[in-house]
Amino acid sequence: MFFRTARSLERNIEEKRIKLQEAQNQNNDNHQEVVKIRHQLDTDLRELQKLLKTVAVKQSKINIKPI
């Protein structure tokens, strides 16, 4: 579940980065769109960070000893 969510977030982030680059390459007429895309990108990045922290905590609770 975590990995599926992480992949989905990663895909969304990459798509938004591309949209952001395209909007920035155009004139400043799209300023509102750039701000909107940045906000969405920040939100997805924060969600991905929370997910990664959750995974890290769960992995640290499972004490796996090497064979």
C-alpha positions as CSV (number, residue, x, y, z in Angstrom):
1,M,0.0,0.0,0.0
2,F,2.7,2.5,0.9
3,F,4.7,1.8,-2.2
4,R,1.7,2.1,-4.5
5,T,0.9,5.5,-2.8
6,A,4.5,6.6,-3.1
7,R,4.6,5.7,-6.8
8,S,1.4,7.6,-7.4
9,L,2.7,10.6,-5.6
10,E,6.0,10.4,-7.4
11,R,4.2,10.3,-10.8
12,N,2.0,13.3,-9.8
13,I,5.1,15.2,-8.7
14,E,6.9,14.6,-11.9
15,E,3.8,15.6,-14.0
16,K,3.5,18.8,-12.0
17,R,7.2,19.6,-12.4
18,I,6.8,19.3,-16.2
19,K,3.7,21.5,-16.1
20,L,5.6,24.0,-14.0
21,Q,8.5,24.1,-16.4
22,E,6.2,24.5,-19.3
23,A,4.3,27.3,-17.6
24,Q,7.6,29.1,-16.6
25,N,9.0,28.8,-20.2
26,Q,5.9,30.6,-21.5
27,N,5.5,34.3,-20.7
28,N,4.6,35.6,-17.2
29,D,1.0,35.7,-18.4
30,N,0.6,32.3,-16.6
31,H,1.7,33.6,-13.2
32,Q,-1.4,32.4,-11.5
33,E,-1.0,28.9,-13.0
34,V,2.6,28.8,-11.9
35,V,1.6,29.6,-8.4
36,K,-1.2,27.0,-8.4
37,I,1.1,24.3,-9.8
38,R,3.8,25.1,-7.2
39,H,1.3,24.9,-4.4
40,Q,0.1,21.5,-5.7
41,L,3.7,20.3,-6.0
42,D,4.5,21.4,-2.4
43,T,1.5,19.6,-1.1
44,D,2.4,16.4,-2.9
45,L,6.0,16.6,-1.7
46,R,4.9,17.1,1.9
47,E,2.6,14.1,1.6
48,L,5.4,12.0,0.2
49,Q,7.7,13.1,3.0
50,K,5.1,12.1,5.6
51,L,4.6,8.7,3.9
52,L,8.4,8.1,3.8
53,K,8.7,9.0,7.5
54,T,5.9,6.5,8.3
55,V,7.6,3.8,6.3
56,A,10.9,4.6,8.1
57,V,9.3,4.4,11.5
58,K,7.6,1.1,10.7
59,Q,10.9,-0.4,9.4
60,S,12.8,0.7,12.4
61,K,10.3,-0.9,14.7
62,I,10.8,-4.2,12.9
63,N,14.1,-5.5,14.1
64,I,15.6,-7.5,11.3
65,K,18.8,-9.3,12.0
66,P,21.1,-10.3,9.2
67,I,21.6,-14.1,8.7
